[in-house]
Amino acid sequence: MWQDNSAAYGASSSQNQYYPQQPVAPQPGVPLQFYAPSPVGSTFYSGSRSSLEGHVGAQGSIQAGGVPPGYGGNIQPAGGWWTAFGTGGFEGEPPLLEEVKAVKTELGINFSHIRAKSLAVLNPLRRVDEHIMDDADLAGPLLFVFCFGTFLLFSGKPQFGYIYGVGVLGSLSIYTLLNLMSEKGIDAYRVVSVLGYCLLPMVAVGALSVVVTLDGMLGYVLSTLSILWCTYAASGIFVAVLRMSDQRLLLAYPIGLLYGCFALLSVFNVGVGGGSAK
């Protein structure tokens, strides 16, 4: 029932050409060999060689046409640190001006429109185009508001919170009033855009407050002129866009009150000493 399989295992072991049964006697002056080299005709490792001193042969060749499509390209040599300031670029890379234009398009920034609207505010006596706010944006208004707050900060009047609060409440009030008075109606985005662009004369007064103290006769006169300028420009744009020429005075009154609040922020130091104006 039980069979001795040692003979079978012994036979299979004797047939193994990698582990010879006869031990090799060590010879003086010859290093020990812990394995026998593979025979030349070995089929287990087709690319093996009998010694480490042999020549490495190419196992395959890369042909010019053997590269799969889509993996080609040019590898440019790496230069020094000055190559970062070069204009060479990479192959197929768009020019820098095109990338800048693409970024401005994605962000909705159009410097030509910002310039045209700013000139319309600086010259309110010129006839205003009724399509000037067809492409309304907030890039210019945000820039002017930030400059206004920065100038007041440099003059010792940190009024960013008051500027934000007065701007939001005033824009909502003007938006509600315009939609009640006009037949066409207007969206809040364009209202904020017009009021922000027309803040430009007040920004000039804020810049002047850095070098001159406005808490005096000169400041009162300049702030009054800036209120009239901003009110006249904003009411002119709203009248041209909404075709409300007969209601300009009614529209100018609340707008003047809004810009009057900004003028008070530029003249007086509000919020210092427990909320009192100084």
MOPENOR-V912809 format. One line per field, one symbol per residue. psi: psi as a letter, one per 20 degrees, with the letter a starting at -180 (. if undefined). burial: 1 if it has 24 or more other C-alpha atoms within 12 Angstrom, else 0. Layout:
psi: ???
burial: ???
This chain:
psi: gpqojhhghhghhhipiinqhoqppqqpipqqoiqpqqrhkqjgohjqririjrpoqpirqorhjipqqijrrpoqqpaahiihjrjgarpjpqrhhhgghhghghikpohhhggghhhhhhmiiqpppijhjhmqrjggghgggghghgghghjknnkgghggghgghhghghggghhhhqhgrqrhghghgghghiighhhhhhhhihippimagghgghhghhgggggggghgghhhgillhikghhhhghghhghhghhhhhgqnqjplkjqp.
burial: 00000000000000000000000000000000000000000000000000000000000000000000000000000000000000000000000000000000000010000100110111010001000110011111110111111111101111110110011001110110110001000111011111111111111111111100110000100111011111111111111111110001001101111111111111111100000000
